[in-house]
């Protein structure tokens, strides 16, 4: 828990991307709720990608269906 708090504090002070997302969303509560939503619904490779998605927007892409359904 202390490590998570330390990382959060370091991001608040040093990460411009984190600060921009926080400013856009208006509150830390809103920021963490959006991050939690993204964890459940999407796959990201890094926190940077999550922050970029929140700052610039994101779009869910559904798989293309390549063949017709089987006959009934």
C-alpha positions, -999 to 999 in steps of 0.1 A, spaced: 0 0 0 28 24 8 45 16 -25 13 24 -44 10 57 -24 47 66 -32 42 59 -70 10 80 -69 28 109 -52 57 107 -77 33 108 -106 15 138 -92 48 157 -90 67 145 -120 45 131 -147 31 157 -170 8 132 -187 -7 122 -153 -12 159 -144 -29 167 -177 -53 138 -173 -60 148 -137 -67 184 -147 -90 172 -176 -111 149 -153 -112 174 -124 -107 151 -94 -85 122 -84 -116 102 -76 -128 106 -112 -93 98 -125 -91 65 -105 -126 55 -115 -118 59 -152 -86 40 -148 -105 12 -130 -130 11 -159 -102 8 -184 -86 -21 -165 -118 -41 -166 -127 -34 -202 -95 -31 -222 -60 -45 -225 -32 -19 -222 6 -24 -222 14 4 -199 0 31 -176 12 56 -202 -12 41 -227 -40 43 -202 -33 80 -195 -31 87 -232 -65 70 -237 -80 91 -210 -65 123 -223 -70 119 -260 -100 95 -261 -102 59 -271 -124 37 -293 -134 1 -288 -128 -20 -319 -148 -51 -324 -135 -81 -344 -146 -83 -380 -167 -113 -389 -150 -130 -418 -175 -156 -427 -212 -161 -429 -230 -179 -400 -236 -216 -405 -270 -224 -421 -297 -234 -397 
